[in-house]
Amino acid sequence: MDTSSTLLGIGLLMAFIAPVGYLLVDQSRREKARMKTLLAAASRLHLELSKTEILTGLYLGLDENQKKLLVITPEIKKKPEVLELNGSKVTLLKKYHKDHSTASIDELRTVVLQIDSQKSSTGLNFYQSDSDPVTEKGLRLQKAMEWEKLLQDFQKIK
């Protein structure tokens, strides 16, 4: 009796632990593949990335020596963009659901980091309410603010 209940307990434990372990391993594998994609693109474009960020729909890499930002948007399936940071202006844009917002994070609809240079204007979508999980809203806003500060401080150093 003791052996059968012990085996049953171990079997049930494995039935609940195995899927969690699989999810952790799978997420780690996907993150490594994303980093490999970012580093391969940087290598092809002769960039040495000093800072990287990988979000679900946005991969960023900063080359401080050449003053360039590598942007990969895997969902759009277009080739990697390299943005010149010399003479560019960085602005964080936040849009809310209601016009008369209380600036609550619950009402946040879009977070875009706008990079305006002399040649072009590019918006980096850190959060879109219709495509990104609501649970990542605060994290994405925090990451956008970090990159805004990093790029603005980088502009001051020149």
C-alpha angles and dihedrals in degrees: 000000000000092000094051094048090047091051091046090051092049090047093052091045091053091047090060100035099046096065092049090049090049092052092051093049092045093050091049091050092050092049091052090050091051092050090048090053091051094047093046091053091048091051092050090051093045095244127146107210116214096175128028135182127188120195126166096266102017134056118190132186128178123208105196095185096056093030094234135135120214114211125188121181105188096186093060092048095217125137120274116279123223113203122200109227097194108111094356127136121223120206131173112221121196123185124194132204095241127051093225096049126178086212089247116162088230090066095047112125106167137015115192129172105212117206113190118188132169091263103039149350121237130185119205109205109217095168135014116178094213096053109023127069116263090227090066095053097101094042093050092049090050092049091049091051091049092052092046091053092044094051094043091050088047089054091054093052099053 
